[in-house]
Amino acid sequence: MSLILILILILITIMVCMSMVALCPGNFGWNIIGRWMRARVVAPINPQRGCENIPRYTELSHMAIDDFNSQNNKRYEFVKNLTVTTSLAAGFWCRITFQDRDADANAAASDAVKTFQTLAWWGLMETKKLYFAGLRNNPVVKVVSELLIPMLM
């Protein structure tokens, strides 16, 4: 009777271990016997607190606002980065929220400073690419960020 109980416990332990293999980093979603577990390993998204305004991230913000200005015939000037999150994959996926000042508006106006967001890539050998840039509360940016980001990951 105790032998049967021990065998059942061993079997349960093996089944639990096999189901947990898909959650362990570095196995790319394959379990011990090679059957696909319908899971994948994805790099975590890391907030960059305290270093939002280092040159790497401010350069991407400047690229984003220059692109936005050229497409929309505006004159926004970079103020500062508010939040930066990164995800590592042969480079950095950077999601940046930043503030810009409208150069055409009165400096004392309450709407002179706007909040923008961008998704940018900082790759190997200093390659940089913007995927979108725009006003934060813009519905087009919201749709692009909801559809584009999961496809790129």
DRENDO-1510 file (C-alpha; in Angstrom, 1 decimal, always signed):
<recs>
REC; n; res; u; v; w
REC; 1; MET; +0.0; +0.0; +0.0 .
REC; 2; SER; +2.8; +2.4; +0.8 .
REC; 3; LEU; +4.6; +1.5; -2.4 .
REC; 4; ILE; +1.5; +2.5; -4.4 .
REC; 5; LEU; +1.3; +5.8; -2.5 .
REC; 6; ILE; +4.9; +6.6; -3.1 .
REC; 7; LEU; +4.5; +5.8; -6.9 .
REC; 8; ILE; +1.5; +8.1; -7.0 .
REC; 9; LEU; +3.4; +10.9; -5.3 .
REC; 10; ILE; +6.4; +10.5; -7.7 .
REC; 11; LEU; +4.0; +10.6; -10.7 .
REC; 12; ILE; +2.3; +13.7; -9.4 .
REC; 13; THR; +5.7; +15.4; -8.8 .
REC; 14; ILE; +6.8; +14.5; -12.4 .
REC; 15; MET; +3.6; +15.9; -13.8 .
REC; 16; VAL; +4.0; +19.2; -11.9 .
REC; 17; CYS; +7.6; +19.5; -12.9 .
REC; 18; MET; +6.8; +18.9; -16.6 .
REC; 19; SER; +4.1; +21.6; -16.5 .
REC; 20; MET; +6.4; +24.1; -14.8 .
REC; 21; VAL; +9.2; +23.7; -17.3 .
REC; 22; ALA; +7.4; +26.1; -19.7 .
REC; 23; LEU; +7.7; +28.8; -17.1 .
REC; 24; CYS; +11.4; +28.4; -16.5 .
REC; 25; PRO; +13.6; +30.9; -18.3 .
REC; 26; GLY; +15.9; +29.6; -21.1 .
REC; 27; ASN; +13.8; +26.7; -22.3 .
REC; 28; PHE; +11.9; +28.6; -25.0 .
REC; 29; GLY; +8.6; +26.9; -24.2 .
REC; 30; TRP; +9.6; +23.3; -24.6 .
REC; 31; ASN; +9.1; +20.8; -21.9 .
REC; 32; ILE; +11.4; +17.9; -21.0 .
REC; 33; ILE; +10.0; +15.5; -23.6 .
REC; 34; GLY; +10.0; +18.1; -26.4 .
REC; 35; ARG; +6.3; +18.7; -26.7 .
REC; 36; TRP; +5.2; +22.3; -27.3 .
REC; 37; MET; +3.7; +23.9; -24.2 .
REC; 38; ARG; +2.2; +26.9; -26.0 .
REC; 39; ALA; +4.3; +29.3; -24.0 .
REC; 40; ARG; +7.2; +31.5; -24.9 .
REC; 41; VAL; +9.9; +33.4; -23.1 .
REC; 42; VAL; +9.6; +37.1; -23.4 .
REC; 43; ALA; +12.0; +39.7; -22.1 .
REC; 44; PRO; +10.6; +41.7; -19.2 .
REC; 45; ILE; +9.7; +45.3; -19.5 .
REC; 46; ASN; +11.9; +47.3; -17.1 .
REC; 47; PRO; +11.1; +50.8; -15.9 .
REC; 48; GLN; +14.2; +53.0; -15.9 .
REC; 49; ARG; +13.7; +55.0; -12.8 .
REC; 50; GLY; +16.3; +57.8; -12.0 .
REC; 51; CYS; +17.9; +57.6; -15.5 .
REC; 52; GLU; +15.1; +58.8; -17.7 .
REC; 53; ASN; +17.2; +61.7; -19.1 .
REC; 54; ILE; +20.4; +60.0; -20.0 .
REC; 55; PRO; +21.7; +60.8; -23.5 .
REC; 56; ARG; +20.5; +57.5; -25.0 .
REC; 57; TYR; +16.9; +58.2; -24.1 .
REC; 58; THR; +16.9; +61.9; -24.7 .
REC; 59; GLU; +18.3; +61.3; -28.2 .
REC; 60; LEU; +15.4; +59.0; -29.0 .
REC; 61; SER; +13.0; +61.6; -27.7 .
REC; 62; HIS; +14.6; +64.3; -29.9 .
REC; 63; MET; +14.3; +62.0; -32.9 .
REC; 64; ALA; +10.7; +61.4; -32.1 .
REC; 65; ILE; +9.8; +65.0; -31.8 .
REC; 66; ASP; +11.8; +66.0; -34.9 .
REC; 67; ASP; +9.8; +63.3; -36.8 .
REC; 68; PHE; +6.5; +64.5; -35.4 .
REC; 69; ASN; +7.3; +68.2; -36.2 .
REC; 70; SER; +8.2; +67.3; -39.8 .
REC; 71; GLN; +5.1; +65.3; -40.4 .
REC; 72; ASN; +2.7; +67.8; -38.8 .
REC; 73; ASN; +4.3; +71.1; -39.6 .
REC; 74; LYS; +4.7; +72.0; -35.9 .
REC; 75; ARG; +7.5; +73.4; -33.8 .
REC; 76; TYR; +7.8; +71.5; -30.5 .
REC; 77; GLU; +10.9; +71.6; -28.4 .
REC; 78; PHE; +12.0; +68.8; -26.1 .
REC; 79; VAL; +11.7; +69.6; -22.3 .
REC; 80; LYS; +12.3; +66.3; -20.5 .
REC; 81; ASN; +11.6; +62.6; -20.4 .
REC; 82; LEU; +8.9; +61.6; -17.9 .
REC; 83; THR; +9.0; +57.8; -18.0 .
REC; 84; VAL; +11.2; +55.3; -19.9 .
REC; 85; THR; +10.6; +51.5; -20.0 .
REC; 86; THR; +12.9; +49.2; -21.9 .
REC; 87; SER; +12.9; +45.6; -23.0 .
REC; 88; LEU; +16.1; +43.9; -24.0 .
REC; 89; ALA; +16.3; +41.9; -27.3 .
REC; 90; ALA; +19.5; +42.3; -29.3 .
REC; 91; GLY; +19.1; +46.0; -28.4 .
REC; 92; PHE; +16.5; +48.0; -26.5 .
REC; 93; TRP; +12.8; +48.5; -27.2 .
REC; 94; CYS; +12.2; +51.9; -25.6 .
REC; 95; ARG; +8.8; +53.2; -24.6 .
REC; 96; ILE; +9.3; +56.8; -23.7 .
REC; 97; THR; +6.8; +59.4; -22.4 .
REC; 98; PHE; +8.2; +62.9; -22.6 .
REC; 99; GLN; +7.2; +66.5; -22.5 .
REC; 100; ASP; +7.7; +69.1; -25.2 .
REC; 101; ARG; +6.9; +72.8; -25.4 .
REC; 102; ASP; +5.1; +74.4; -28.3 .
REC; 103; ALA; +7.6; +77.0; -29.6 .
REC; 104; ASP; +4.7; +78.9; -31.3 .
REC; 105; ALA; +2.6; +79.2; -28.2 .
REC; 106; ASN; +3.0; +81.8; -25.5 .
REC; 107; ALA; +5.4; +80.5; -22.8 .
REC; 108; ALA; +3.0; +81.3; -20.0 .
REC; 109; ALA; +0.1; +79.5; -21.7 .
REC; 110; SER; -1.1; +76.4; -19.8 .
REC; 111; ASP; -1.2; +74.3; -22.9 .
REC; 112; ALA; +2.3; +75.2; -24.1 .
REC; 113; VAL; +3.7; +72.0; -22.6 .
REC; 114; LYS; +2.3; +68.7; -24.1 .
REC; 115; THR; +3.0; +65.1; -23.3 .
REC; 116; PHE; +4.2; +62.8; -26.1 .
REC; 117; GLN; +5.0; +59.1; -26.3 .
REC; 118; THR; +7.1; +57.1; -28.6 .
REC; 119; LEU; +8.2; +53.5; -29.3 .
REC; 120; ALA; +11.8; +53.4; -30.5 .
REC; 121; TRP; +14.5; +50.8; -31.1 .
REC; 122; TRP; +18.1; +51.2; -30.1 .
REC; 123; GLY; +19.9; +48.3; -31.7 .
REC; 124; LEU; +23.3; +46.8; -32.0 .
REC; 125; MET; +26.0; +49.1; -33.5 .
REC; 126; GLU; +23.9; +52.2; -32.5 .
REC; 127; THR; +21.1; +51.6; -35.0 .
REC; 128; LYS; +18.0; +53.6; -34.1 .
REC; 129; LYS; +14.5; +53.4; -35.5 .
REC; 130; LEU; +11.2; +55.0; -34.5 .
REC; 131; TYR; +8.0; +53.0; -34.8 .
REC; 132; PHE; +5.6; +55.8; -33.7 .
REC; 133; ALA; +5.6; +59.1; -32.0 .
REC; 134; GLY; +2.7; +61.3; -31.1 .
REC; 135; LEU; +0.7; +63.1; -28.5 .
REC; 136; ARG; -0.1; +60.9; -25.5 .
REC; 137; ASN; -3.9; +61.3; -25.5 .
REC; 138; ASN; -4.2; +61.0; -29.3 .
REC; 139; PRO; -6.6; +58.1; -30.3 .
REC; 140; VAL; -4.4; +57.2; -33.2 .
REC; 141; VAL; -1.3; +56.7; -31.0 .
REC; 142; LYS; -3.5; +54.6; -28.6 .
REC; 143; VAL; -4.6; +52.3; -31.4 .
REC; 144; VAL; -1.1; +52.0; -32.8 .
REC; 145; SER; +0.4; +51.2; -29.4 .
REC; 146; GLU; -2.3; +48.6; -28.7 .
REC; 147; LEU; -1.9; +46.9; -32.1 .
REC; 148; LEU; +1.8; +47.4; -33.0 .
REC; 149; ILE; +3.6; +46.6; -29.7 .
REC; 150; PRO; +2.2; +43.1; -29.4 .
REC; 151; MET; +3.1; +42.3; -33.0 .
REC; 152; LEU; +6.7; +43.5; -32.6 .
REC; 153; MET; +7.3; +41.5; -29.4 .
</recs>
